[in-house]
Amino acid sequence: MDDQLTTTAMTIILCAGDARSAVRKAYDALAAGNREVAVQQMATAQDAIKKAHQAQTEVIQAEAGGAELTLTLLFSHAQDTLMTINSEVITAGNLLAVFDSFDRRLAALEAKEAQA
């Protein structure tokens, strides 16, 4: 199980890293005014973080089912990485929603101004 735990830890780290990369691309797209790409990148980030979380959940379920695991610094690092990047994904999604709200308000003001 130790080799499997190492493999799972690396899966978590890699998937979480993929999520972080996608969040960075979403921010870049949002800054460039390309909402469509930002939304696509956020979907990629959410998918990657979900895969990382599923890998962690399998370990938790195995332990709950009676498997004896020797937790390692690598697995602790993987969990820390997952939690940190999950927060980044959530924050980026919230920021995208804020920008959408600003865009709607700005469009309404512009339409009102055009009518005047």
N, C-alpha and C positions, 0 to 999 in steps of 0.2 A: 504494500500500500504506500510505502514511502516514495517509490518512484512515481506512482500515480499522483501522489500529493504534489510532488515537484512539477509534474506535467500540468496539473490543474492550476497550480500557482502561476506558472508561466503563461497558461492560457488566459487567466484573469488579467495578468499584467499586459499582455499583448492586446487583448480585446479592449481593455480600458485605454490603452495608448492609442488605439485606432479611434476610439470615441473622442479622445482629446484632440487628435488631429482633425477630425471632422468638425468639432466645435470651433477650432481655430479657423478653418475654411469658411464656416458659417459666419463668423465674425467679420472676416475679410469681405465676404460677399455682401453682408449687411452694410458695411462701411462704404462699399462701392455702389450701394443702391440696388443690388440685385437680390431682391427678396426670394425669387424662385430658387436660386442656387442655395441661398441660406436655408430655406425650408428643406431642400433635398439633403443638405449636409447635416441638418439636425436630425432628419430621419435616419441617416447613416449612423450618427452618434448614438441615437437611442437604441438602434438595433445592436450596435457593438457593446454598449453598456449592459444591455439585456443578456447578451451571451456571457459576458463576464459574471454577471450576477447569477445566472443559471449554473455556471461552473462552481461558484462558491456554495450555492444552495445544495448541490450534489454532495459536497464534502460534509456540510452540516447535517444533511439527512443520513449520510453514511454513519457519522458519529452517533446520531440519535438512534440509529438502528443497531448500535452495538459495536461497530467497527472501532478498533483501537488505533488511534492516530497519534503519531508523534509530530506535533505541530512544530514548525520550523520558523526561523526568522524570515525565510523567503515567503512562506505562506502569510505570515503577519504583514509583510511588506505588500503582498498582493492585495490583501484585504484593505489595507490603508490606501493603496493606490485606487482601488475600486471606489471606496467611499469618497475620496477627494474628487475624482473625476466625475463620479455621479453627481456631486454637488455642482460641478462646472456645467454639466449637461442641463441640469435643472435651471441654473442661473441663466444660461444662454437661451433656453426656451422662454423663460420669463422676460428676458430682455427683448426677444423677438416680438413678444406680445405687446410690450410697451411701445416699441417702434411702430407696430401696426396701429395702435391707438393714436399715436401722434400723427401718423399719415392720414388716418381718417379725419381727425380734427383739422388738420391743415387743409385737406381737400374741401371740407365743409366751409372753412373760412374763405378759401379761394373762390368757391362757388358763390358764396354770399357777396363777396367783393365784386365779382364779375356781374352780378345782377344789379348792383348799385350804380 
